[in-house]
């Protein structure tokens, strides 16, 4: 993998120079693994934790161009499964234990932009269970689904998809759907909520849900991160926070939430044009749960990172404190040992 890493990193440096993008910093954190490339253009990853042996956990990533699809990687970065010939699958997220018949099934859900729908797959076999797809933003002029994140409500394990789009009105930019099984054991989606402010500057693509704390975060690019309640039963679309407004070179993109406990940890956001990630306190400030100040920033080897995911679960000797995975130009994803990221955070908090 060292030879592959050097080749891919060299190609990324050439890409950055050719397109006049920010180069990889000399002190950029080095990934443990760089995945096999996809044919088109990677965009967003999600981590699936194996129920009995975390070392067998998988990464699901999107290859987002026409004809692209979902790719599954093992923890060595090797492609072990795929579902292709899709119409621009954009973002992907994972939920555990959706009840279908007398079974509980883990699922991956991706947006399919050219078809104005979301697709739902069982895991780890990556089989479609949506009867060909579920249309979203029906009746809207602007549809083009892009961002997606899944919320599992702790009280009853109900699963919801929060979907964003390329364009949309402020106040109802995000639509939330409850996922459930139909009589023929396919998954259906019921619209339960419209919410989300929008600056109109660019787009909202990256979305992340904190299940335990019950919040939705989304990146309003070139503006900042917005925060809302995740549970539609609250009937409360209040914007709880709008943070990081002056922290980014240009686009604030992929969001990942590292959970130290059920209520503590970090929110990591891609500083896309600078090839760094910014770190915010998950629990807010001492006196305000919704005050998220920047506490650290670290450079990565990724170029123009769109999407990221993270887990604190012990995934074996390479990732004992968890895994951070981030997309990079060059059709790859980069896997980082969380320990090297924690070192950066600790140094900057001294």
Order of alpha helices (4+ residues) and beta strands (2+ residues): alpha-beta-beta-beta-beta-beta-beta-beta-beta-beta-beta-beta-beta-beta-beta-beta-beta-beta-beta-beta-beta-beta-beta-beta-beta-beta-alpha
